[in-house]
């Protein structure tokens, strides 16, 4: 198998990259990034592009590969610029699906968010809902939208509210419905790899208990 990974520098993307490089089912792993991650590995192919250059972006997707997208940003990173937020969260992800379809990719597996709904009154959840809907309209053979709640893991940036939640929520996780349980970035990445072996056709939402269940492959 071949894998194309968009968003390898993030929390989930970083864990996913580690797992892909360790996984003997994948002979080639291409990461599509804005700047080099400085990682060397025999089966790693790093493709540095400007995501707004559609020709470069389209050419970066490996033909017939499994495409993973872990793209996401925060209001802090874009300094409150909602247009830039949309360019990253919406355009990069949806264009990735479009180019994956062009390159006859077998699966498109991406990280969304719990509560994603294009009709939501929350701008973030509305945006994630529009991402899901637009990807669904690409009619790829197999699409899986993962909807985690709070992600646990070591980030490059410090977020006080999230750090406190990461400490408190796991303690009470047994009381929280599965859809809103805290989940580690590695668990999400492991689920994404598991889904790359799925033969189920069409568009699928993966949330709640199923996020925590990983099939043997």
C-alpha positions in Angstrom: 0.0 0.0 0.0 0.9 3.6 -0.5 -0.1 6.5 1.8 -0.3 10.2 1.3 -0.5 12.2 4.5 -1.6 15.8 4.6 -1.0 17.5 8.0 1.9 15.5 9.3 3.1 18.3 11.6 0.0 18.3 13.8 -0.9 16.3 16.9 -2.8 13.4 15.1 -0.7 13.7 12.0 2.6 13.3 13.9 1.3 10.1 15.6 -0.1 8.8 12.3 3.3 9.4 10.5 5.1 7.4 13.2 2.6 4.5 12.8 2.7 4.5 9.0 6.5 4.4 8.9 6.4 1.4 11.3 3.6 -0.4 9.4 4.9 -3.0 6.9 1.6 -2.8 5.0 2.7 0.6 3.7 5.7 0.5 1.3 5.7 4.2 0.5 4.6 7.2 2.7 4.4 10.7 1.2 3.9 13.7 3.5 2.6 16.9 1.9 3.8 19.8 4.0 4.5 23.6 3.9 8.0 23.2 5.3 10.4 20.2 6.0 9.9 18.2 9.1 13.5 17.1 9.0 12.6 13.4 9.3 14.6 10.8 7.4 13.3 7.3 6.6 13.8 4.9 3.7 10.1 4.8 2.7 9.4 8.5 3.5 8.9 10.9 0.6 8.5 14.6 1.7 6.7 16.9 -0.7 7.0 20.6 0.3 4.4 22.8 -1.4 2.4 25.9 -1.2 -1.2 24.6 -0.7 -2.6 27.5 -2.6 -0.8 26.3 -5.7 -3.4 23.9 -7.0 -1.1 22.3 -9.6 1.6 21.6 -7.0 -1.0 20.3 -4.6 -2.6 18.0 -7.1 0.8 16.6 -8.2 1.7 15.9 -4.6 -0.9 13.2 -4.1 0.4 9.7 -4.8 -1.6 7.8 -7.5 -3.8 5.1 -6.0 -2.8 5.8 -2.5 -4.7 5.9 0.8 -5.0 9.6 1.6 -5.0 10.7 5.2 -5.8 14.3 6.1 -5.1 15.7 9.6 -5.3 19.3 8.7 -6.6 21.8 11.3 -5.7 25.1 12.9 -6.8 27.3 15.7 -8.1 30.9 16.1 -4.9 31.8 17.9 -2.6 30.6 15.1 -4.5 32.6 12.5 -4.8 35.7 14.8 -8.6 35.7 14.5 -8.5 35.8 10.6 -11.6 33.7 9.8 -10.8 33.8 6.0 -7.4 32.3 6.7 -9.0 29.7 9.1 -11.3 28.6 6.3 -8.5 28.5 3.8 -6.7 26.0 6.0 -9.5 23.9 7.5 -11.8 23.9 4.5 -9.8 24.5 1.3 -6.8 22.3 2.0 -9.0 19.3 3.2 -11.7 19.6 0.5 -9.1 20.1 -2.3 -7.2 17.1 -0.9 -10.3 15.0 -1.4 -10.8 16.4 -4.9 -7.2 15.6 -6.0 -7.4 12.2 -4.3 -10.4 11.4 -6.6 -8.4 12.6 -9.6 -5.6 10.3 -8.7 -7.9 7.2 -8.2 -7.1 6.9 -4.5 -8.8 4.1 -2.7 -9.6 5.8 0.6 -9.8 9.3 1.9 -9.7 9.4 5.7 -9.8 12.7 7.6 -10.2 14.2 11.0 -13.3 16.3 11.5 -14.8 17.1 14.9 -17.6 15.9 17.2 -20.8 18.0 16.5 -19.8 18.9 13.0 -22.9 20.2 11.3 -23.3 22.6 8.3 -26.4 24.0 10.0 -24.8 24.5 13.4 -25.0 28.0 15.0 -21.3 27.5 16.0 -19.0 28.8 13.3 -16.3 26.1 13.9 -18.8 23.2 13.9 -20.6 24.7 10.9 -17.3 24.9 9.0 -16.4 21.3 9.8 -19.9 20.3 8.6 -19.4 22.0 5.3 -16.0 20.2 5.0 -17.7 16.9 5.5 -20.6 17.7 3.0 -18.2 18.9 0.3 -16.0 15.9 0.6 -19.0 13.6 0.5 -19.9 15.3 -2.9 -16.6 14.2 -4.3 -17.9 10.6 -4.6 -14.6 8.9 -3.7 -14.9 5.1 -3.4 -14.4 5.1 0.4 -14.4 8.1 2.7 -14.2 8.1 6.5 -14.7 11.3 8.6 -13.5 10.8 12.2 -15.2 13.0 14.8 -13.1 13.0 18.0 -13.9 15.1 21.0 -11.0 16.4 23.2 -7.6 15.2 21.9 -5.0 14.2 24.4 -1.3 14.4 23.4 1.8 16.6 23.5 1.3 19.7 21.4 4.0 22.1 20.3 2.0 25.0 21.6 0.6 25.5 25.1 -3.2 25.9 25.5 -4.2 26.4 29.2 -7.9 25.5 28.8 -7.0 22.3 26.9 -4.2 21.4 29.3 -6.6 21.6 32.2 -9.3 19.6 30.4 -6.7 16.9 29.5 -5.9 16.5 33.2 -9.5 16.5 34.4 -11.5 14.8 31.7 -9.7 11.4 31.8 -10.5 11.1 35.5 -14.2 11.3 34.7 -14.1 9.6 31.3 -16.1 6.7 32.6 -19.1 9.0 33.2 -18.9 10.7 29.8 -20.8 9.4 26.8 -18.5 7.9 24.2 -19.0 10.7 21.7 -17.5 13.2 24.2 -14.9 11.1 25.8 -11.3 12.3 25.7 -9.2 10.3 23.2 -5.5 10.2 22.6 -4.1 11.4 19.3 -2.4 8.0 18.9 -5.8 6.2 19.3 -7.2 8.4 16.5 -4.2 7.7 14.3 -4.5 3.9 15.0 -8.2 4.0 14.0 -7.3 5.8 10.8 -4.8 3.1 9.8 -7.4 0.5 10.7 -9.9 2.1 8.4 -7.4 2.1 5.5 -8.1 -1.7 5.3 -11.9 -1.3 5.2 -13.7 -2.5 2.1 -16.9 -0.6 3.0 -17.9 1.7 0.1 -19.3 5.2 0.4 -19.1 8.0 2.9 -18.9 7.1 6.6 -19.0 9.1 9.9 -16.8 7.6 12.6 -17.7 8.8 16.1 -18.6 7.6 19.6 -17.7 4.1 20.6 -16.5 3.1 17.1 -13.6 5.6 17.3 -12.2 3.5 20.2 -12.6 0.2 18.4 -9.7 -1.0 16.2 -10.2 -4.0 14.0 -7.4 -6.6 13.6 -5.9 -6.5 10.1 
